[in-house]
Amino acid sequence: MSDTPSSKISRRQILAGAGIAAGAAATLAVTGSAAAAPKTSWDQEADIVVVGGGSAACSAAVTAASLGDKVILLEKEAILGGTTNKSGGVAWVPNNPEMRKAGVTDTRADCLKYMARFSFSQAYNPNSPTLGLDALTYRQLEAFYDNGAATIEFLDKVGAAKYATFRVGGNPSPDYADHLPENKAPKGRSLTPVNDKGEAVSGNIGDGVVLIGAMEAWLNKNKVPLLTEHRVTAVIKEAGRVVGVEAESGGKTIRIKARKGVIFGTGGYAHNTDLVQLHQKALYGACAMPGSTGDFIAIGGAAGAKMGTLGTAWRTQVVFEEALKNRVLPQGVFFIPADAMFVVNKYGKRVVNEKRNYNDRTEVHFVYDPVHEDFSNQLLFMVFDGRVVDAFGGAYPIPAPGNIGPHVIEATDLQSLAAAIGKRLEGLRDKSGGCTLAEDFPATLKTTIDQFNGYARSGKDPDFKRGDQSYDREWQAFFSQMREGSTEKPNSMPNSTMHPLRDKGPYYCIILAAGALDTSGGPQINEKAQVMGADGTPIPGLYGAGNCIASPSREAYYGAGGTIGLCLTFGYIAAQTAHKETAAA
């Protein structure tokens, strides 16, 4: 489709209604097969076939076409973009051109230590030649560092996408683990798309359409066939090599030959409930588009792919009751706004720094309690007061004044709030594993509020260090700007992330649960983006990038744009590798 105003409106409209058909999409996925190669029945031919329409696939398609390969792109949805469209479009790229322009040093050795430490803390060894990682994983991180900046420069050079430094409060965005001692360049790695007016977008939800729109326009201009509503169901192999794909469109099966290779850049499996139940401890809903059903797991498996990690995801907390209504969510609770707010578990105790990044913060839901034989943080309870509604109302998930909404629990005092939470949970027993509040929850909640208020007045949170790091404070300013028309005074406490809750109600609560942007597990690739076979060698002609493969960063989200940076880079690597293949007859 063309990058015209009408297509952009259409894309926005489709995204706005993305959750409508979640029920069907949540269980729909291909079964996967590896078809025998037909001798004379190819419907179309190309050098490289790209499967998917998000940032990984578009990066691969642009790169391959720029190198002179004939490319065909297949996307099962009606529009290009996938979950990238719903994102901010930001890309985390080490040693990127904007950092170098600003004189910021991001050395290979130091950046690799940061990534290795963040991704694999249990194995990390700074004295090891591979930093304690296995050889393949280390080479993947090397490939990301070595090719990330080159990807951004390449896309800019060919005119397919342009990036600028992503700024928070006027300053380069801090990494999500800016405080780790291994992180020697904690700001500036995150980049934001530049639109066709030469303006750097703000990185808000939906700004990803700028990135996808620019790459789609380039592909259209360069006459690359973009076949939407074409669902790939199998790869075709001949003598052990992938030589094409089978796809379904309009009730018909078509076969497309790939003389050099097939690159998968499709989504994860966040909306395939069978795979979610099999591989995830908890994932109640996701921001991924409905088409994220993990097709490449079945297709790759049938082609002999070795599976990498399957239980990982790009995590975010979600509003539990919204996810129960529709697991395809417009957004997650990426950064919890406000200051007079904290989060407790069913025992009424705080369990996390509420201002940490969404990916790391969500991990607290998976803490197992061997004494009670359950997950004590399965559901968490975001408690706040009237100041928060007045000052920050409308900053998701905080309700706007006068429009509290069905997912918000409201009460006049703390005792009543605890009772109301308990009553709400009683109505959700069948969907929450019977989660209930502890008997002493009301008393413990009162103790927690008193303790938190003391921390807010002193400016120090000895339990979870809230506000100690620059990430907490800078993102607080970005996501927690006071509402126009608020009658509340600006926070005068010594720590901008905390403010005492009022002595009198009303008080409010929102139930939070574990969700995701999308999953990040699937077939294993190597540093060249080649899909690995069960025997540990690459499957000739098969490549992968994006959320459909086992992420090179494993569970770590290095900074804003951590997903898209990897997607763009490994899409670029896949195309570069496939381009060098000898074309099959």
KEVEX-782572 format. One line per 3 residues: number of its first residue (from 1); their letters; for each residue x, z, y of C-alpha. Coordinates in nm, 3 decimals. Layout:
# KEVEX-782572
NUM> A> X,Z,Y | ...
***
This chain:
# KEVEX-782572
1> MSD> 0.000,0.000,0.000 | 0.118,-0.068,0.352 | 0.239,0.193,0.594
4> TPS> -0.037,0.129,0.847 | -0.241,0.383,1.046 | -0.533,0.324,0.812
7> SKI> -0.324,0.400,0.503 | -0.190,0.718,0.661 | -0.542,0.835,0.735
10> SRR> -0.642,0.751,0.380 | -0.351,0.949,0.245 | -0.438,1.250,0.460
13> QIL> -0.802,1.226,0.353 | -0.710,1.212,-0.013 | -0.475,1.507,0.024
16> AGA> -0.743,1.708,0.201 | -0.971,1.661,-0.098 | -0.699,1.691,-0.359
19> GIA> -0.852,1.991,-0.526 | -1.196,1.845,-0.585 | -1.139,1.711,-0.933
22> AGA> -0.909,1.983,-1.060 | -1.114,2.070,-1.365 | -1.057,1.737,-1.533
25> AAT> -0.703,1.690,-1.411 | -0.592,2.028,-1.535 | -0.605,1.927,-1.901
28> LAV> -0.543,1.553,-1.886 | -0.202,1.436,-2.006 | -0.055,1.158,-2.214
31> TGS> 0.031,1.230,-2.575 | 0.350,1.027,-2.556 | 0.490,0.760,-2.780
34> AAA> 0.791,0.536,-2.813 | 0.655,0.190,-2.879 | 0.838,-0.077,-3.072
37> APK> 0.968,-0.354,-2.850 | 0.738,-0.655,-2.838 | 0.921,-0.985,-2.868
40> TSW> 0.712,-1.209,-2.647 | 0.444,-1.002,-2.485 | 0.599,-0.872,-2.164
43> DQE> 0.349,-0.885,-1.878 | 0.615,-0.834,-1.610 | 0.992,-0.793,-1.590
46> ADI> 1.235,-0.613,-1.360 | 1.589,-0.486,-1.363 | 1.473,-0.131,-1.305
49> VVV> 1.129,0.021,-1.355 | 1.064,0.338,-1.157 | 0.786,0.570,-1.271
52> GGG> 0.631,0.798,-1.010 | 0.565,0.785,-0.638 | 0.712,1.101,-0.487
55> SAA> 1.045,1.165,-0.320 | 1.253,1.129,-0.639 | 1.090,0.802,-0.744
58> CSA> 1.091,0.650,-0.395 | 1.457,0.744,-0.347 | 1.540,0.575,-0.676
61> AVT> 1.337,0.265,-0.591 | 1.489,0.227,-0.243 | 1.841,0.276,-0.378
64> AAS> 1.801,0.031,-0.665 | 1.642,-0.236,-0.446 | 1.911,-0.190,-0.180
67> LGD> 2.175,-0.253,-0.445 | 2.013,-0.585,-0.528 | 1.815,-0.492,-0.837
70> KVI> 1.464,-0.621,-0.891 | 1.246,-0.310,-0.896 | 0.888,-0.238,-0.999
73> LLE> 0.740,0.104,-0.918 | 0.447,0.245,-1.116 | 0.236,0.535,-0.988
76> KEA> -0.066,0.668,-1.174 | -0.245,0.795,-0.863 | -0.414,0.581,-0.599
79> ILG> -0.147,0.653,-0.337 | 0.226,0.710,-0.330 | 0.377,1.045,-0.248
82> GTT> 0.262,1.295,-0.507 | 0.326,1.655,-0.414 | 0.585,1.549,-0.155
85> NKS> 0.294,1.441,0.064 | 0.166,1.798,0.073 | 0.508,1.945,0.148
88> GGV> 0.689,1.984,0.478 | 0.920,1.697,0.380 | 1.225,1.919,0.433
91> AWV> 1.533,1.853,0.216 | 1.811,2.105,0.141 | 2.136,1.907,0.131
94> PNN> 2.484,2.065,0.127 | 2.753,1.939,0.363 | 2.501,1.704,0.521
97> PEM> 2.583,1.472,0.812 | 2.408,1.692,1.068 | 2.618,1.991,0.968
100> RKA> 2.936,1.790,1.007 | 2.823,1.661,1.347 | 2.771,2.021,1.456
103> GVT> 3.116,2.118,1.331 | 2.983,2.337,1.049 | 3.215,2.356,0.749
106> DTR> 3.050,2.354,0.406 | 3.333,2.320,0.157 | 3.277,2.201,-0.198
109> ADC> 3.433,2.508,-0.356 | 3.232,2.758,-0.151 | 2.902,2.574,-0.185
112> LKY> 2.942,2.545,-0.562 | 3.002,2.920,-0.577 | 2.684,2.982,-0.376
115> MAR> 2.475,2.758,-0.601 | 2.627,2.893,-0.922 | 2.584,3.254,-0.811
118> FSF> 2.223,3.201,-0.702 | 2.117,2.991,-1.001 | 2.305,3.169,-1.278
121> SQA> 2.381,3.523,-1.164 | 2.407,3.654,-1.521 | 2.676,3.399,-1.612
124> YNP> 2.853,3.362,-1.277 | 3.228,3.415,-1.288 | 3.424,3.310,-0.975
127> NSP> 3.748,3.310,-1.176 | 3.625,3.056,-1.431 | 3.702,2.684,-1.383
130> TLG> 3.329,2.621,-1.423 | 3.228,2.944,-1.245 | 3.099,3.080,-1.577
133> LDA> 2.855,2.793,-1.630 | 2.851,2.555,-1.926 | 3.028,2.227,-1.855
136> LTY> 2.714,2.013,-1.821 | 2.541,2.250,-1.580 | 2.854,2.276,-1.368
139> RQL> 2.883,1.896,-1.352 | 2.519,1.875,-1.237 | 2.589,2.109,-0.946
142> EAF> 2.903,1.912,-0.865 | 2.699,1.591,-0.866 | 2.446,1.745,-0.627
145> YDN> 2.714,1.847,-0.381 | 2.905,1.519,-0.415 | 2.600,1.294,-0.374
148> GAA> 2.357,1.489,-0.154 | 2.505,1.391,0.181 | 2.570,1.038,0.054
151> TIE> 2.200,1.008,-0.030 | 2.093,1.104,0.322 | 2.348,0.867,0.474
154> FLD> 2.240,0.584,0.244 | 1.869,0.622,0.321 | 1.949,0.629,0.693
157> KVG> 2.182,0.327,0.671 | 1.927,0.106,0.497 | 1.648,0.226,0.728
160> AAK> 1.433,0.393,0.463 | 1.440,0.751,0.591 | 1.606,0.948,0.868
163> YAT> 1.668,1.322,0.880 | 1.759,1.580,1.145 | 1.846,1.949,1.126
166> FRV> 1.546,2.164,1.035 | 1.516,2.437,1.295 | 1.335,2.769,1.292
169> GGN> 1.289,2.917,1.636 | 1.528,2.661,1.779 | 1.808,2.749,1.536
172> PSP> 1.914,2.582,1.210 | 1.710,2.725,0.925 | 1.881,3.001,0.722
175> DYA> 1.915,2.958,0.347 | 1.690,3.164,0.122 | 1.993,3.365,0.006
178> DHL> 2.175,3.364,0.336 | 2.301,3.715,0.265 | 2.499,3.638,-0.052
181> PEN> 2.874,3.677,0.011 | 2.934,3.343,-0.162 | 2.727,3.165,0.102
184> KAP> 2.984,3.064,0.363 | 2.756,2.816,0.544 | 2.416,2.993,0.544
187> KGR> 2.253,2.773,0.809 | 2.208,2.400,0.859 | 2.171,2.266,0.506
190> SLT> 1.797,2.212,0.550 | 1.696,1.879,0.706 | 1.358,1.762,0.834
193> PVN> 1.224,1.404,0.850 | 1.235,1.204,1.171 | 0.921,1.003,1.243
196> DKG> 0.895,0.646,1.371 | 0.902,0.779,1.729 | 1.243,0.933,1.670
199> EAV> 1.103,1.286,1.666 | 1.207,1.548,1.411 | 0.887,1.681,1.254
202> SGN> 0.827,2.054,1.241 | 0.834,2.088,0.862 | 0.474,2.205,0.841
205> IGD> 0.255,2.147,0.536 | 0.170,1.778,0.517 | 0.473,1.655,0.711
208> GVV> 0.599,1.510,0.384 | 0.382,1.206,0.456 | 0.640,1.108,0.718
211> LIG> 0.912,1.085,0.454 | 0.693,0.904,0.200 | 0.544,0.676,0.463
214> AME> 0.888,0.566,0.579 | 1.012,0.491,0.227 | 0.687,0.319,0.133
217> AWL> 0.709,0.101,0.443 | 1.067,0.007,0.349 | 0.964,-0.081,-0.006
220> NKN> 0.675,-0.294,0.120 | 0.899,-0.467,0.373 | 1.147,-0.548,0.097
223> KVP> 0.869,-0.675,-0.130 | 0.910,-0.416,-0.404 | 0.589,-0.418,-0.615
226> LLT> 0.417,-0.079,-0.586 | 0.163,-0.065,-0.867 | -0.062,0.233,-0.803
229> EHR> -0.324,0.346,-1.056 | -0.084,0.245,-1.333 | -0.037,0.533,-1.576
232> VTA> 0.275,0.502,-1.790 | 0.201,0.620,-2.144 | 0.518,0.528,-2.334
235> VIK> 0.866,0.389,-2.312 | 0.958,0.092,-2.528 | 1.281,0.107,-2.725
238> EAG> 1.484,-0.159,-2.898 | 1.786,-0.075,-3.111 | 1.791,0.276,-2.965
241> RVV> 1.778,0.159,-2.603 | 1.486,0.197,-2.362 | 1.395,-0.156,-2.254
244> GVE> 1.056,-0.110,-2.087 | 0.732,0.082,-2.054 | 0.369,0.065,-2.153
247> AES> 0.114,0.150,-1.885 | -0.262,0.167,-1.860 | -0.452,0.030,-1.563
250> GGK> -0.818,-0.061,-1.531 | -0.873,-0.010,-1.902 | -0.594,-0.250,-1.996
253> TIR> -0.250,-0.191,-2.144 | 0.040,-0.374,-1.985 | 0.406,-0.390,-2.084
256> IKA> 0.683,-0.414,-1.828 | 1.038,-0.497,-1.927 | 1.330,-0.309,-1.771
259> RKG> 1.650,-0.505,-1.812 | 1.873,-0.221,-1.693 | 1.668,0.094,-1.724
262> VIF> 1.361,0.308,-1.663 | 1.379,0.593,-1.412 | 1.117,0.870,-1.430
265> GTG> 1.058,1.054,-1.104 | 0.719,1.202,-1.187 | 0.571,1.548,-1.135
268> GYA> 0.584,1.868,-1.334 | 0.307,2.011,-1.552 | 0.149,2.266,-1.317
271> HNT> -0.200,2.128,-1.391 | -0.164,2.081,-1.765 | -0.315,2.409,-1.875
274> DLV> -0.199,2.368,-2.235 | 0.165,2.345,-2.127 | 0.121,2.622,-1.871
277> QLH> -0.016,2.858,-2.136 | 0.266,2.762,-2.372 | 0.563,2.790,-2.136
280> QKA> 0.470,3.006,-1.833 | 0.420,3.381,-1.823 | 0.167,3.330,-1.547
283> LYG> 0.075,3.038,-1.325 | -0.276,3.073,-1.193 | -0.268,2.779,-0.954
286> ACA> -0.034,2.536,-0.784 | 0.004,2.324,-0.473 | 0.100,2.025,-0.685
289> MPG> -0.127,1.722,-0.682 | -0.377,1.702,-0.971 | -0.164,1.436,-1.140
292> STG> 0.110,1.691,-1.217 | 0.032,1.708,-1.589 | 0.381,1.684,-1.736
295> DFI> 0.354,1.333,-1.877 | 0.730,1.289,-1.912 | 0.760,1.584,-2.152
298> AIG> 0.551,1.399,-2.411 | 0.689,1.055,-2.330 | 1.050,1.171,-2.324
301> GAA> 1.007,1.377,-2.638 | 0.869,1.080,-2.826 | 1.171,0.879,-2.710
304> GAK> 1.407,1.139,-2.857 | 1.488,1.334,-2.541 | 1.644,1.676,-2.564
307> MGT> 1.435,1.934,-2.383 | 1.601,2.150,-2.124 | 1.442,2.465,-1.991
310> LGT> 1.063,2.439,-1.986 | 0.957,2.774,-1.844 | 1.084,2.733,-1.489
313> AWR> 0.887,2.653,-1.175 | 0.914,2.635,-0.798 | 0.715,2.952,-0.748
316> TQV> 0.490,3.087,-0.479 | 0.231,3.358,-0.467 | -0.128,3.236,-0.445
319> VFE> -0.456,3.397,-0.349 | -0.589,3.496,-0.690 | -0.958,3.438,-0.628
322> EAL> -0.899,3.100,-0.466 | -0.696,2.991,-0.768 | -0.971,3.100,-1.004
325> KNR> -1.212,2.868,-0.828 | -0.973,2.573,-0.830 | -0.616,2.578,-0.961
328> VLP> -0.527,2.279,-0.741 | -0.457,2.461,-0.415 | -0.401,2.321,-0.067
331> QGV> -0.117,2.569,-0.013 | 0.040,2.886,-0.142 | 0.127,3.214,0.024
334> FFI> 0.469,3.083,0.120 | 0.553,3.343,0.383 | 0.331,3.646,0.425
337> PAD> 0.262,3.667,0.800 | 0.215,3.974,1.017 | 0.387,4.309,1.055
340> AMF> 0.132,4.586,0.982 | 0.111,4.467,0.623 | 0.260,4.548,0.285
343> VVN> 0.198,4.466,-0.081 | 0.139,4.715,-0.365 | 0.081,4.696,-0.739
346> KYG> -0.200,4.854,-0.937 | -0.028,5.193,-0.904 | -0.039,5.171,-0.524
349> KRV> 0.338,5.129,-0.493 | 0.537,4.866,-0.305 | 0.746,4.655,-0.540
352> VNE> 0.914,4.389,-0.325 | 1.039,4.295,0.020 | 0.726,4.117,0.143
355> KRN> 0.931,3.890,0.374 | 1.154,3.733,0.112 | 1.115,3.367,0.023
358> YND> 0.817,3.262,-0.185 | 1.013,3.155,-0.494 | 1.206,3.479,-0.535
361> RTE> 0.922,3.703,-0.422 | 0.689,3.564,-0.688 | 0.929,3.665,-0.966
364> VHF> 0.823,4.027,-0.919 | 0.492,3.945,-1.091 | 0.677,3.904,-1.422
367> VYD> 0.822,4.257,-1.445 | 0.729,4.404,-1.783 | 0.651,4.774,-1.819
370> PVH> 0.753,4.882,-2.173 | 0.594,5.225,-2.131 | 0.244,5.093,-2.064
373> EDF> 0.299,4.767,-2.255 | 0.182,4.546,-1.973 | 0.290,4.361,-1.660
376> SNQ> 0.235,4.621,-1.391 | 0.269,4.361,-1.114 | 0.047,4.096,-1.274
379> LLF> -0.176,4.117,-0.969 | -0.055,4.250,-0.635 | -0.258,4.373,-0.341
382> MVF> -0.177,4.271,0.015 | -0.299,4.553,0.240 | -0.330,4.519,0.618
385> DGR> -0.524,4.651,0.914 | -0.730,4.534,1.211 | -0.420,4.468,1.421
388> VVD> -0.315,4.199,1.175 | -0.651,4.020,1.190 | -0.653,4.030,1.569
391> AFG> -0.289,3.935,1.621 | -0.224,3.696,1.332 | -0.567,3.590,1.213
394> GAY> -0.572,3.229,1.097 | -0.211,3.235,0.972 | -0.274,3.180,0.603
397> PIP> -0.387,3.380,0.413 | -0.492,3.620,0.690 | -0.852,3.554,0.794
400> APG> -0.946,3.456,1.145 | -1.138,3.719,1.344 | -1.506,3.692,1.268
403> NIG> -1.449,3.482,0.957 | -1.323,3.722,0.694 | -1.398,3.498,0.395
406> PHV> -1.489,3.576,0.033 | -1.133,3.640,-0.091 | -1.075,3.924,0.159
409> IEA> -1.178,4.278,0.070 | -1.280,4.487,0.373 | -1.350,4.859,0.407
412> TDL> -1.384,5.120,0.680 | -1.124,5.362,0.538 | -0.855,5.374,0.271
415> QSL> -1.066,5.556,0.013 | -1.338,5.296,0.048 | -1.081,5.015,0.034
418> AAA> -0.947,5.144,-0.297 | -1.300,5.166,-0.433 | -1.378,4.813,-0.314
421> IGK> -1.062,4.675,-0.477 | -1.157,4.846,-0.802 | -1.506,4.703,-0.788
424> RLE> -1.369,4.353,-0.719 | -1.135,4.381,-1.017 | -1.421,4.489,-1.239
427> GLR> -1.593,4.159,-1.166 | -1.272,3.971,-1.250 | -1.191,4.148,-1.580
430> DKS> -1.252,3.842,-1.794 | -1.004,3.638,-1.589 | -0.735,3.898,-1.525
433> GGC> -0.664,4.040,-1.869 | -0.870,4.344,-1.775 | -0.644,4.449,-1.489
436> TLA> -0.759,4.777,-1.332 | -0.622,5.016,-1.072 | -0.452,5.338,-1.179
439> EDF> -0.663,5.651,-1.137 | -0.433,5.783,-0.867 | -0.425,5.453,-0.677
442> PAT> -0.613,5.591,-0.371 | -0.375,5.887,-0.328 | -0.065,5.678,-0.392
445> LKT> -0.185,5.412,-0.146 | -0.217,5.678,0.124 | 0.136,5.799,0.047
448> TID> 0.266,5.442,0.061 | 0.105,5.379,0.400 | 0.254,5.698,0.543
451> QFN> 0.595,5.603,0.406 | 0.572,5.246,0.533 | 0.466,5.362,0.878
454> GYA> 0.772,5.584,0.891 | 0.992,5.290,0.796 | 0.831,5.079,1.066
457> RSG> 0.898,5.339,1.333 | 1.261,5.383,1.225 | 1.318,5.010,1.177
460> KDP> 1.469,5.060,0.831 | 1.319,4.995,0.488 | 1.546,5.183,0.245
463> DFK> 1.342,5.067,-0.055 | 1.348,4.688,-0.015 | 1.557,4.619,0.297
466> RGD> 1.274,4.436,0.472 | 1.404,4.285,0.793 | 1.771,4.355,0.722
469> QSY> 1.865,3.990,0.673 | 1.842,3.711,0.927 | 1.614,3.514,0.691
472> DRE> 1.347,3.785,0.712 | 1.358,3.807,1.090 | 1.385,3.438,1.174
475> WQA> 1.110,3.326,0.938 | 0.896,3.616,1.060 | 0.916,3.469,1.410
478> FFS> 0.836,3.121,1.275 | 0.532,3.215,1.063 | 0.403,3.519,1.252
481> QMR> 0.343,3.402,1.606 | 0.069,3.600,1.770 | -0.270,3.434,1.794
484> EGS> -0.374,3.296,2.131 | -0.638,3.527,2.269 | -0.522,3.832,2.075
487> TEK> -0.578,4.168,2.243 | -0.287,4.323,2.054 | 0.047,4.398,2.215
490> PNS> 0.368,4.238,2.084 | 0.554,4.440,1.826 | 0.772,4.695,2.006
493> MPN> 0.912,4.850,1.689 | 1.289,4.824,1.622 | 1.227,4.589,1.326
496> STM> 1.008,4.288,1.407 | 0.892,4.252,1.047 | 0.725,4.596,1.036
499> HPL> 0.461,4.776,1.241 | 0.272,5.097,1.153 | -0.079,5.050,1.021
502> RDK> -0.354,5.214,1.223 | -0.481,5.561,1.139 | -0.837,5.426,1.136
505> GPY> -0.993,5.123,0.971 | -1.107,4.870,0.912 | -0.855,4.795,0.639
508> YCI> -0.828,4.479,0.433 | -0.687,4.356,0.104 | -0.614,4.016,-0.052
511> ILA> -0.532,3.991,-0.422 | -0.217,3.790,-0.491 | -0.104,3.630,-0.816
514> AGA> 0.179,3.413,-0.945 | 0.148,3.042,-0.871 | 0.378,2.751,-0.799
517> LDT> 0.447,2.445,-0.593 | 0.502,2.274,-0.930 | 0.693,2.338,-1.248
520> SGG> 1.058,2.235,-1.280 | 1.119,2.202,-1.654 | 1.139,1.908,-1.890
523> PQI> 1.387,1.673,-2.056 | 1.755,1.744,-2.001 | 1.961,1.508,-1.785
526> NEK> 2.333,1.493,-1.725 | 2.522,1.462,-1.397 | 2.451,1.087,-1.392
529> AQV> 2.074,1.147,-1.422 | 2.079,1.003,-1.775 | 1.824,1.161,-2.007
532> MGA> 2.001,1.330,-2.295 | 1.906,1.272,-2.656 | 1.869,1.539,-2.923
535> DGT> 2.225,1.463,-3.038 | 2.366,1.548,-2.696 | 2.441,1.192,-2.589
538> PIP> 2.251,0.991,-2.325 | 1.955,0.778,-2.430 | 2.056,0.429,-2.312
541> GLY> 1.829,0.297,-2.040 | 1.642,0.622,-1.966 | 1.689,0.827,-1.649
544> GAG> 1.516,1.121,-1.484 | 1.492,1.302,-1.150 | 1.253,1.535,-0.975
547> NCI> 1.009,1.791,-1.111 | 0.966,1.611,-1.443 | 1.314,1.708,-1.567
550> ASP> 1.490,2.040,-1.624 | 1.607,2.130,-1.275 | 1.984,2.143,-1.221
553> SRE> 1.928,2.452,-1.004 | 1.728,2.626,-1.280 | 1.520,2.903,-1.111
556> AYY> 1.704,2.908,-0.777 | 1.550,2.775,-0.456 | 1.857,2.746,-0.234
559> GAG> 1.677,2.707,0.097 | 1.393,2.525,0.271 | 1.361,2.184,0.104
562> GTI> 1.534,2.293,-0.214 | 1.307,2.076,-0.427 | 1.316,1.757,-0.219
565> GLC> 1.692,1.773,-0.170 | 1.739,1.764,-0.547 | 1.469,1.497,-0.587
568> LTF> 1.622,1.258,-0.334 | 1.974,1.310,-0.461 | 1.912,1.267,-0.834
571> GYI> 1.681,0.973,-0.767 | 1.974,0.815,-0.581 | 2.215,0.904,-0.863
574> AAQ> 1.980,0.760,-1.127 | 1.953,0.428,-0.943 | 2.329,0.410,-0.889
577> TAH> 2.392,0.473,-1.259 | 2.125,0.229,-1.380 | 2.249,-0.038,-1.141
580> KET> 2.584,-0.044,-1.321 | 2.422,-0.109,-1.659 | 2.459,-0.448,-1.819
583> AAA> 2.120,-0.616,-1.807 | 1.954,-0.660,-2.146 | 1.870,-1.014,-2.250
***
